[in-house]
Amino acid sequence: MMWHVVLMKPRPDLSDDDRRALIGALEHAVREIPTVRDVRIGRRLRHGAGYEAVMPDAADFMLALAFDDLSGLQTYLRHPAHADLGARFNHSFSVAWVYDFEGGGVEVLRAGGFV
């Protein structure tokens, strides 16, 4: 399984209209691009854990999209619906980190796919 993970911080001056347009573009992309298998979105949670003090303040939200394989991810990235989402994304965030991961469950550890 492939995971496309985005950590992001919205621009402080992002308008409600731009926010709605971004959400609409994301909904359109995940509905129209058949290789998207799962979508998870979350807001950063701060609860007093020690590591929070040493983490950069670089992300308020995370988006994770799952694909069966690299080909599915590449199909998503090349799709016209992703092009619209990307344009809105670039306009909406002051900071964004985007990473792609290949993985599965804890069995990946035994297979030598971690550390």
Contacts in CASP RR format, 6 or more apart in sequence:
PFRMAT RR
TARGET T0000
AUTHOR 0000-0000-0000
METHOD contacts of the structure
MODEL  1
MMWHVVLMKPRPDLSDDDRRALIGALEHAVREIPTVRDVRIGRRLRHGAG
YEAVMPDAADFMLALAFDDLSGLQTYLRHPAHADLGARFNHSFSVAWVYD
FEGGGVEVLRAGGFV
1 37 0 8 1.000
1 66 0 8 1.000
1 67 0 8 1.000
1 68 0 8 1.000
1 69 0 8 1.000
1 102 0 8 1.000
1 103 0 8 1.000
1 104 0 8 1.000
2 66 0 8 1.000
2 67 0 8 1.000
2 68 0 8 1.000
2 69 0 8 1.000
2 70 0 8 1.000
2 72 0 8 1.000
2 73 0 8 1.000
2 100 0 8 1.000
2 101 0 8 1.000
2 102 0 8 1.000
2 103 0 8 1.000
3 64 0 8 1.000
3 65 0 8 1.000
3 66 0 8 1.000
3 67 0 8 1.000
3 100 0 8 1.000
3 101 0 8 1.000
3 102 0 8 1.000
3 103 0 8 1.000
4 64 0 8 1.000
4 65 0 8 1.000
4 66 0 8 1.000
4 67 0 8 1.000
4 73 0 8 1.000
4 76 0 8 1.000
4 98 0 8 1.000
4 99 0 8 1.000
4 100 0 8 1.000
5 62 0 8 1.000
5 63 0 8 1.000
5 64 0 8 1.000
5 98 0 8 1.000
5 99 0 8 1.000
5 100 0 8 1.000
5 101 0 8 1.000
6 62 0 8 1.000
6 63 0 8 1.000
6 64 0 8 1.000
6 96 0 8 1.000
6 97 0 8 1.000
6 98 0 8 1.000
6 99 0 8 1.000
7 58 0 8 1.000
7 59 0 8 1.000
7 61 0 8 1.000
7 62 0 8 1.000
7 96 0 8 1.000
7 97 0 8 1.000
7 98 0 8 1.000
8 59 0 8 1.000
8 60 0 8 1.000
8 61 0 8 1.000
8 62 0 8 1.000
8 63 0 8 1.000
8 89 0 8 1.000
8 93 0 8 1.000
8 95 0 8 1.000
8 96 0 8 1.000
8 97 0 8 1.000
9 57 0 8 1.000
9 58 0 8 1.000
9 59 0 8 1.000
9 60 0 8 1.000
9 61 0 8 1.000
9 93 0 8 1.000
9 94 0 8 1.000
9 95 0 8 1.000
9 96 0 8 1.000
10 19 0 8 1.000
10 60 0 8 1.000
10 61 0 8 1.000
10 92 0 8 1.000
10 93 0 8 1.000
10 94 0 8 1.000
11 91 0 8 1.000
11 92 0 8 1.000
11 93 0 8 1.000
11 94 0 8 1.000
12 94 0 8 1.000
14 92 0 8 1.000
18 88 0 8 1.000
18 91 0 8 1.000
18 92 0 8 1.000
19 92 0 8 1.000
21 88 0 8 1.000
22 85 0 8 1.000
22 88 0 8 1.000
22 89 0 8 1.000
22 92 0 8 1.000
25 81 0 8 1.000
25 84 0 8 1.000
25 85 0 8 1.000
25 86 0 8 1.000
25 88 0 8 1.000
25 89 0 8 1.000
26 63 0 8 1.000
26 85 0 8 1.000
28 81 0 8 1.000
28 84 0 8 1.000
28 85 0 8 1.000
29 36 0 8 1.000
29 76 0 8 1.000
29 79 0 8 1.000
29 81 0 8 1.000
29 82 0 8 1.000
29 84 0 8 1.000
29 85 0 8 1.000
30 36 0 8 1.000
30 39 0 8 1.000
30 65 0 8 1.000
32 79 0 8 1.000
32 81 0 8 1.000
33 75 0 8 1.000
33 76 0 8 1.000
33 79 0 8 1.000
33 81 0 8 1.000
33 82 0 8 1.000
34 75 0 8 1.000
35 67 0 8 1.000
35 68 0 8 1.000
35 71 0 8 1.000
35 72 0 8 1.000
35 73 0 8 1.000
35 75 0 8 1.000
35 76 0 8 1.000
36 65 0 8 1.000
36 66 0 8 1.000
36 67 0 8 1.000
36 76 0 8 1.000
37 66 0 8 1.000
37 67 0 8 1.000
37 68 0 8 1.000
38 64 0 8 1.000
38 65 0 8 1.000
38 66 0 8 1.000
39 63 0 8 1.000
39 64 0 8 1.000
39 65 0 8 1.000
39 66 0 8 1.000
40 62 0 8 1.000
40 63 0 8 1.000
40 64 0 8 1.000
40 65 0 8 1.000
40 66 0 8 1.000
41 61 0 8 1.000
41 62 0 8 1.000
41 63 0 8 1.000
41 64 0 8 1.000
42 61 0 8 1.000
42 62 0 8 1.000
42 63 0 8 1.000
43 60 0 8 1.000
43 61 0 8 1.000
44 59 0 8 1.000
44 60 0 8 1.000
44 61 0 8 1.000
44 62 0 8 1.000
46 52 0 8 1.000
58 95 0 8 1.000
58 97 0 8 1.000
59 95 0 8 1.000
59 97 0 8 1.000
65 76 0 8 1.000
67 73 0 8 1.000
67 76 0 8 1.000
70 102 0 8 1.000
73 100 0 8 1.000
76 82 0 8 1.000
89 96 0 8 1.000
103 113 0 8 1.000
108 114 0 8 1.000
END
